[in-house]
Amino acid sequence: MKRAALTLAFAVLLTSCGGSAEEVAPPAPKRYVPSDCTKTQILAVFPDSIPNPQFIDTPWEPAEGTDLFEVYNRGGIACSYGIQTAEIGATILWAPNEEGVFKSRVSEWTNAGQVKTDLPNIEESTAYVLSEGDEKSAERHVWTINLLIEGIWIQINATYLQTIDEAIPLIQAAISSLE
């Protein structure tokens, strides 16, 4: 009986000491766009079918009105990885969602055929995917994924993905590459 009373008193004491656990817990660390393409986790998740992928140092010249222009305009970064001579690989863009840039691009993406999607096992705020071909066909490709997570816009462009499930490791690596 004493133990039950002590447990009840302790519970009352805890609940009367202030706000909920959510209010008392420290805020989650804010994540930032990677600052160096060579220090991301992207290369580690390339499939075995792409042997020895490399960072491809690309001299970007973004044209006004493009996603790349918007990324660079907000202090973002664009990085390409893969086998340049075979033209196989992925380009990842990271940018802070300043001034709601993600939302401002949605109409352009949907006009280009991107579809709002819920990515499996990813806690994104929202995502849009451009794919081509029949889902049951060997000729299906997932070309572009735009997602918003923790206030960061990530765009993944790849030449080798066939399904969203195949894209998940690349998406997770792009998220894990946030600093």
QUIBELSUL-V969602 format. One record per run of one state. SS is the DSSP state (helix for helix, strand for strand, loop for the rest). FROM is the first residue (numbers start at 0). TO is the last residue. If there is no record, write none. Layout:
ss = [SS & SS]
from = [FROM & FROM]
to = [TO & TO]
//
This chain:
ss = [loop & helix & loop & helix & loop & helix & loop & helix & loop & strand & loop & helix & loop & strand & helix & loop & strand & loop & helix & loop & strand & loop & strand & loop & strand & loop & strand & loop & helix & loop]
from = [0 & 1 & 16 & 20 & 24 & 36 & 39 & 42 & 45 & 53 & 56 & 66 & 73 & 76 & 83 & 86 & 87 & 96 & 97 & 111 & 114 & 116 & 125 & 132 & 140 & 149 & 151 & 158 & 163 & 176]
to = [0 & 15 & 19 & 23 & 35 & 38 & 41 & 44 & 52 & 55 & 65 & 72 & 75 & 82 & 85 & 86 & 95 & 96 & 110 & 113 & 115 & 124 & 131 & 139 & 148 & 150 & 157 & 162 & 175 & 178]
//
